[in-house]
Amino acid sequence: MSTKMNVREIVISAIVAALYVAITFVFSAVSFGPLQFRVAEILNCLVVYDRRYIWGVSLGVLIANLQSSLGIIDITWGTLTTLITLSVVIVAIRKLTDNRVKLALTVIITTILMGFLVALELTYILKVSFFYTWGTVSLGEFGVMFIGAFVMYALGKSIDLSLNKRS
C-alpha cells in the first residue's frame, strides 16, 4: 500500500470533510461548548474501515470549527484533538479483525480521550469545571459514537467502506 494519496482518496477525503462540516452546521446549536452532541462525530467510526479517513474527518473538524465562537484555539486544538484521538484508535485497532470489536474500542477511546482533550480546551478558554465538562462532553461523544458504531457497522455490511481501489 502506497503512502501517497491518489486522486480518488483525495476526493473521498474531501467528501468526508464536507459531510462533517454539513452535519455540524445543521446541528450547530448542539455542536459546540461544554454541553455538546456533535452528530458529525459519527464519521470517526470510518477509521475502523480505513485509517486514511483520518484526513477527511480532521479536515472536516478544522473547517467546521471555523464557525466556533472560540476562534483559532478551537480551530487548531479541535483539529489536533481529532488527529490525536483517531491516531490512538488506529494504533489500538490495527491488529484486530472483528469490526464489531474495533467499533466498540473506537467508541471507548473517543469517548474518554476526545472528552478529556475537549474538556482541557474548554476549561482553559471558558474557565469551566474540568471534570464536569469532561463528563458532559464525554457523554455527548459516547451517545453519538455508540449510535454511530451501529450505523457504520450496518453500512459496512452493505457497502465496502475501505478506500482500496475496486477492480
N, C-alpha and C positions, 0 to 999 in steps of 0.2 A: 504494500500500500504506500503510495507516494505521500509525502508530507505537503506537497504543493496542492493548493486548491484549484480545481478546474472550474470552468465557466458554469457548469451545472451546479456545483457545490456553492459557488458564489451566489447564483440566482436563488437557490433554495435557502441559503442563509439570509438573503435579503427578504424573501417571503416570510420566513420565521420572524425576522425583526419587525417587519410590517404588521404581522399578526399580533405580536407582543404589544406594539405601540397602539394599534387599533383597539385591542381588548382593554388595555389600560385606560385609554381615553374614554371608551364607552362607560367604564366603571370608575371614572376618575374620582368620584365622590368618596369611594372607599379604598382607593389605591395608594393613598399617601398618609403619613402621620403615624402616631402611636397605636391607633386602632385602625388596622388596615386588613383588607381582604382583597389582595391583588390577584384577581382571577387569571391574569396572564401568566402567573407563575406555574400554571398547569404545563406550560411549554418546557419547564425544567425537566420534565419526565422524558423528553425526547432524547436526552443524552444516554438513556438506557439503550436506545436503538442504534445510536451512532454518536461517538464523542464529539464529532465535528459540529454538532448542533450548538455547542457552547458558543460559537462565534455569532450565530444568528440571535440567540437568546440574549447574549451580552450586549450586542448592538441595539437590540430592542429596548433593553433596560436603559442604555445610555440615551437613546432618543426619547423614550417615554419620560425619563427624569428631567428632560429639558422643561417640562411642564411643572415640575416640583417647585413649591414656594421656598424650598431650602437652598436653591441655587446650585452653584458649582460644586459645593461639597456633596450634595446628593447625586449630582451627575457623575462625579468621579468615584465617590465612595460606594454608591449603589452599584455601579458597573464593576468595580473591584470586588465587592461583596459577591456578586454573581459569579465572576471568574473564579474566585477562591472556592466558593461553595461547590460549584459544578466540577471544579478540578478535584476536590476531595471526593466527590461522588464517583467520578470517573476512575480514580485510583482504587476506591473501595470496591467497586463492582467489576473491575476488569477481569477477574478470574472466575466470576460466577457465570453460570449458563442459563439458569431459570429466570426468565423475565419477571415473574411474579416476585421472586426474592430480590432481584435488582430494583424493582419499583418500590418494594417495601423499604429497602435500605435507603433509597433515594428520598422517600418521604421522611424517614427518621433524620437523616443527615441535614436535609434542607430545613426541616422544622427547627432543629436545635441550632445549627450554625448560622443560617440566614437570620433567624430570630435574634441570636446573640449579636451578630455584626450590625444589623439594622438598629438594634437597641443601643449599641455603643454610639452610633451616629446621632440618634435622636436624643440620647441623654446629653451628649456634648452640645448639640445645637439648641435644643429646646429646653434643656435643664429639667427634664422629666425624670421620674424614678426609673433607674435602670432595670431592676427586677420586675417591676410592674410592666414596663414597656417590653422587656424580653418575653414576658408571659403573653401579652396581648398580641404582639407581632407573631410570636411562635404559634399561638392559637389560630390566627388567621392563615398563616402559612400551612399549618397542618391541615386545616379544613380544605384549602384549595388543593394541596398536594395529594391528600387522601382521595378526594373526588377525581383529581387528575390522573392518579395512578390507575383507577378503574377505567376511565375514559381512554387513556393511552393504551392500556392492555387490550381493550376491546378493539380499538382502532388498529393496533399492531397485529391482531389476529386476522384482519381482513385486508390490510394494506402493508406492503413492505416499507417500513419506515427507515430502513438503512439508507445511507447515501451512496451505496455501491451502485455502480452502473448496471443497468439491466441489459442483458444481451438481446 
